[in-house]
Each structure stands twice: as structure tokens, then as C-alpha cells.
């Protein structure tokens, strides 16, 4: 799908990567706009982590091109990587060291030392509330606390792009909510671009743009609304009626709590049905399909919490 409007901060063109006989990424082309939340979805083995590793210059591509903020990754790798902050699903820090020692050693790699480091820690504290953790060994922290520290590590050098690889896996709902509030604040304040992989479809539904890959190929892309309109229909749930009336509609339905759910191609068909049978649709709810339905429709597979990146 050709994308218009907005400045590209990531451009992937005809990317290929194989591991012996396994074609991990096949002719992958997409772009990410500056300041947007971009969701990159796929099941285990789809090619997500391979693509991210190539973007981060941790893995060499077979062919194709990768541009970050207008610069070619192959020829300008060192300067390009300064624009990236990466949070992998597994924490990238040393569990034996204190939080402060971990952050200090990482900051030094970017020339952030002394007063500059102290200032940056104060700035990150305003977002992530980490001073109470600084003297503690990383290995003694909870999963949510480690994730906050790992995000602080990724943000130390003021990256233009934050890559989040399954950032909320295993976290409780409150911690997930807090982390997304932090990310939203950074996007609003600093114009940060966020490149996200997730198996939580409610997170993908908040993205500005979504690319779904399967077996290394792009199988669908668009805004969440575009994808829902194209790959799913509307669902009408009828309440306060008996099953015989629902059967009289001669449509497939499923029983849900306190009612019956009918799938329809689009909002127009839902409206036509409601108008035609007002005695049945006295109490009802119309909702669009969800990103889970989109993913299942285009891949034939479910993306569940048990999925791990390849």
C-alpha cells in the first residue's frame, strides 16, 4: 500500500534475509512516518525479530535497503544507531549490577557522564519514577520495575525512534497502563516515533499504522480502521429476545452473555437488518470487528499471549 503525507523516518525497501533454507524475510517493503505509533504484527517465526535485528544493525541483510531518518544503514550504521532506542522483550541489562551502575555504563557509551548523566536521570525520573530503584540490584526488581529501567536505558541518549519488542509481555494491567502513559507523553512532548511489536491487540488498535507479516511476507497493512473495514465486518448483539426470533433471521449467530451475536459484512447491512426487523432489534449493540478478527482473517492464525518472538 502506497503511503502519502508525512515524513518517513524508517524506510525498508525490498528486504531479504534467509538462514540457510529458511526464508525469514521476503521482499519486505514498508515505511514508518515520523512521530507515529507503528505496529508490526506477526506470530512466532513470521520475521518480526529478524526485521528488527536488521534495523538495529545487529544482523546483516541479504539484500534490499534500510534507511533511518534519511540515512542508509549500511553506509552510515554508527550515526544511524544513535537515532534508535530499543527495548527488547528480555531485559538487556546486567542483573548483578545496581540500576544506577547499569544506566551509568550505558550512558557512557553515548558520552553522557557526570552532570549530563545526573541531569538525564532527573528528566527520566519525571517520566518513570526510578530514583528509589537506583541503588537496588536489577535482579531484585519486579518485572514492571525492570521494564521501567529498561525503557530509561533506551531513552538515555534522546533517540528519535523507540523500538518496543513485546514491551508489556508478562506485566500486570496497571503497569502496562503506566508504561503506555509514559510512551504517549514522550510522543506528545518530543515527537518520538514508536515501532511496536505486541501480541496485545488492544495495543495494536491504538496504532496509527499497522503492518501484518506472515512467513516473512506482508499480508496486510493500513490504519486499524482501514483493516477492520476491509477484513472484518460489524457485529450486532441482540439483547432481550428469545432464540427462536434470532433463528428466524436465517443468519449465523452465536450465544453470548445475555444475548446473541450476529456477524455482518458492514455497517450498511447491519442498519438494513435493524430497520427491517424492529421487533427483534429492540435492544441491541453494533460494534466493528477487532484487530484480533483482522489478524485471524489475514493469517488464518490467532495471535495469543503465549507467542514469543523468533
N, C-alpha and C positions, 0 to 999 in steps of 0.2 A: 504493500500500500504506500503510495507516494504521500509524503507528509509535507505540508506547506506551513508557512508562518513560523516565526520564532527562529532563534539562532541554535544551530546544532553544537552541542558540547562534546558529544560522542558520536562518531560515525564509523560504522562497521560495514565493510563492503566485500562481498564475495569471499567470506572467510571459510577456510577449510582446515580441519585438523583430524588426523587419524592416528590410531595406536595399533600398529600392525594391520590386522584385517578389520578392526573396528573403526567405523567412520563416526567419530564423535560429533563433529560439526561439519555440515554440508552446505556450502554456498549460502552462508548466513549474511544477510544484509539488513541493517536497521539503523536508526539514528535516535538519539536522545536529545531533547531540547533543553536549553539552559533553564534551570530553576524548576524543572518539573519533577514529579514523582513518577518514576518509570518502573513498572512491574514486569519482571522477566520470569515466566512460569513454565514449569515442566516437571514431570515425575523423575524419580531416580533414573539416571542414565540418559536423560534427554539431551544433555550437553550444556547445562547451565554453568556448572562449576568449571568446565573446560573453557567456556567463553570468558568467564570472569578471570580465570588464571591468565588467559591471553591478554585481556585488557590491562591487568595489573603487571604484565611483563614477567610473570613467573613461569610462563610456558610459551614456547615458541610455536607460532602458527606454521602450517604447511604452505599456505598461500592466502592471498587477499590482503586487505589493508585495515588498519585501525588508526583512527585519528582522535586525539583527545584535545579539546579546546583548540582545534585547528592545526595541531602539530602531529606529524606522523610518529607513531610509537616506535617503529623500527629504527628510525634515524635520530629521534630525539627522546629516547627512552628515559634518561635520567631526569630531564626537566619536566617531562610529561608526568612522571610518577609523583612529583611534588603537588600536582593538582588533585591527587587521589587520596582519600581516606577509606580504609577497608575494615569492616567488622565481619569476620568470619563466624560461622556457627559455633566453632570451638574457639575458646579464648586464645589469643596469640601471645599472652603474657606469661611470665615465669611465676608459678605458684609459690615458689620458695621465697621470693623477694617481697618486700613490702610494696604497697601500692605506690608510694612516693618514689621508691627506687626504680620500680618498673617504668613509671611515667618519665622520670628524670633521664633514664638511659635512652628511652625512645626519643625524647625531646632533643637530646644532644645530637642525635643523628641529623636533625634539621637545623642545628646551630642555635637551638633555643636553650640557653643556660642562664644561671644567675638570676638577675632581676627579671629578665624576659620570661624565664620559666615560672617564677613566682607570680608574675602578673597574669600569665596564661592560666595557671591553676585557679586563680581567683575568678577569672572570667568563666572557666568551665564549672566552677562551683556554683555560680549563679544558675546554671542550667541543670547540673547533675547532682549537686549536693554530695561532694566527695571528701571534704576536709576531715570528717570524722573517720574516714576509711584510710587516710594516708599512711598512718603508722602500722596498720594491720597487714599481716602476710596475705597475699592474694588468695592463697589456698584455703584460708579460714573464712572467706566471704561466702555469702549465699549466691545462688545463680543470678538473681536480679542485681545484686551489688557488683558482681564481676562484670555483668553486661554494661552497667553504667561506667565502670572503669575502662572497659574495652572501647566504649564509644568515646570517652575522654581521650584515650590514646590515639584514636583515629582522627580526632579533631585538633590535636595539639598544634599542627602546622597550618591551620586555616585552609583546609582543602576546598576546592571548588566543587568536587564531586564526592559524595559519601556512598560507598558501595556497602549495602547491608545484605549479607548472605544468611538467610533464615535468622534474623536478629532476635526474634521473640520466641523461638522454639524452647519449650520447657519452662517458660516463665508464667507466673500467675497472672490473672487478668488485670489486677491493679498495676503491677509492674509494667505489663505491656502497654497499658493506657498511659502511664507516666512517660515511658520512652517515646511513644508517639507524640505526646505533647511537646517533648524536647525537640524532636525532629521537625515538627510543624513550626515551632518557634524559630529554629535555625533557617528554615526555608523562607519564612516571612521576613526575618531580620536581615539575613545575609545573602538571600537568593541562592541558597545551597541547592544543588541538583542531587537527587536521591535515586540510586539504582538499586532496586529491591528484588530479592527472591524470597518467596514465602509460600507456605502451604496453607496459610490462613486466608481464605478467600474474601473475608470481610476487609482485610488489609488491602488486597489487590483491588477491591471495588472502589477504594478511595484514590486510586492512582489516576494520573492524568492520561496515561497511555499504557497499554498492555501488549506484550508480545508473548505468545504461547509457542513453545517449541516441543517437538516430539521426534525422537531419534535423530536429533541434530538438524532438523528442518523446521522452519517457521510454518506453523499450520494455521495460525490466526493472529491478527493484530488489529488494534483500534482502541478507541476510548471504551471504558466499561459499558457505557450506554450503547455505543455502536455494536459492540459484541453481543450484548443482550438482545438487541433488536434483530440481529442477524441470525444468531444461533439458538435463541430460546424464544418462547412466546410469553404470553401472560398466563397467570394462574388466577382462577376465580374460586374462592372458597365460600360455600353457601352454608349459612347457619340457620337454625330454627326450622328445618324442614325434614320430611321423612325420606328414606332412601328410595321409596317407590317413585316419588316425584323426580328425583335425580335420575333414576333409571329411564324415565320417560323422555329424557333429553337425548337418549341414544348416543351418549358420548362416554369415553373412558373417564373414570374418576377413581379417586382413592379416598378412603376414610381417614380423616384427621381428627384431632381433638375437637369435639363439639360440632363437627360439620363434615363436608365433603369437598374435595379439591379437584377441579377440572382444569386441564391444560388446554390452552387455545393458541392459535398461531400468532395473534397480535391483539392490540387494544381494540381495534375496529371490530373484530369478531366477537370479542367479549362484550362490547357495547351492544352489538346487534342481538346477541343472545339475551342479555338482560332486558332489553326493550321488548323482545318478543315474548318472554315468559315472566312478566312482572309478578305473578302469583307465586312463583318459585323463588325469585330473587328479591325477597322482602328484606332479608338481612344478609349482606354479602361483603366480601373484600376482594379487591383486584390488586394484584402485585405483579411486577415483572419478574422474569426468571433471574436467578442469582448467578454469580460468577462460577459457582460450583456446577451449575447446569451448563454454562458455556464450556467449561473445561471438559466435562464429560461428553458433550456433543462433538467437540472438535478432535478429541483424542480417543474417545471410547474408554477412558480410564478415569478413575477418581483420584484426586489429589488429597491424601489424608495426612493426619498428624504424624503417622509413622514413617512418612517418606524422609529420606535423607539425601543430601546432595551426593552426586557421583564424584 
